[in-house]
Amino acid sequence: MVSPVYRSEKVKIEDKILNSLTDFETFQAKTSVNFNDGKKDMSVGAQIKIFKNSKIQISVQPFLGIELFKLEITNDSIKVVDKINKRYMAEPYSQYNALLPVPIGVSIFESLFLNNIFVPGEGDFTMNDYNKFKWTKSSHGELTGDFIKSSLFNLSFNLNNNSHLSSTVMSVGGGSHKLDWKYSNFQNLEGIEFPFTEDIVYTGGKKKVTVQVKYQKIELNKNISDKFDIPRSYKKMTPAQILEMLLK
């Protein structure tokens, strides 16, 4: 006999899956992004494009739609174009998967942006994945799912009383590097409750970086271009140089 508590937990997960962007093919949004690393605080405009299970493109446009920086994440690589300094990076990240506790891929980033539960390396979460997590229900009705497959990598999903995924937390190194992706300001998006504000907090050692993404206009299933050109005259950068640029 299945206990009422176990049944209610599964119903909450099923509600979340049903109330997610499972039928989209393309996602396009204009956003405002605020960045703070404890020393600098700045706001920029950005456009996000997501092609389901294929690629994510982000274009940073501080003013008048002029693109200064863009990146593309696919299933096997990441590309970054710095238009200010006329430089680019194009790297396959499959070579780094052997060094990571779980394989990375576009599905993880897609799920993070679109407020979905996921299984690392396996893509979309289904109810067949339910027992891959340890589910705990609080006295206030919130539900937390902890991924139990890897001891080196911690992954938790937190659902509130409305069956909204309120945060996704990932960490490695015993929490020495932690990413907390929080969701709020849920609004109706073509019949789906979607968070129009996402607060991303990265903590690594003594460093803390916060990024707030506010969606201003979202369009689903539009015929949008996935063109991503890298001018031949641009100089190639290493991942270390890109990281240094981003930190500056």
Secondary structure, DSSP 8 states (H G I E B T S, - for coil): ---HHHHHHHHHHHHHHHTS--S-SEEEEEEEEEEE-SS-EEEEEEEEEEETTTEEEEEE--BTTB--EEEEEESSEEEEEETTTTEEEEEESGGGGGGSSS---HHHHHHHHTT--EETTTEE--GGGGGGEEEEE-TTS-EEEEE-S-SSEEEEEEE-TTS-EEEEEEEEGGGTEEEEEEEEEEEEETTEEEEEEEEEEEEETTEEEEEEEEEEEEEES----------TTSEE--HHHHHHHHH-
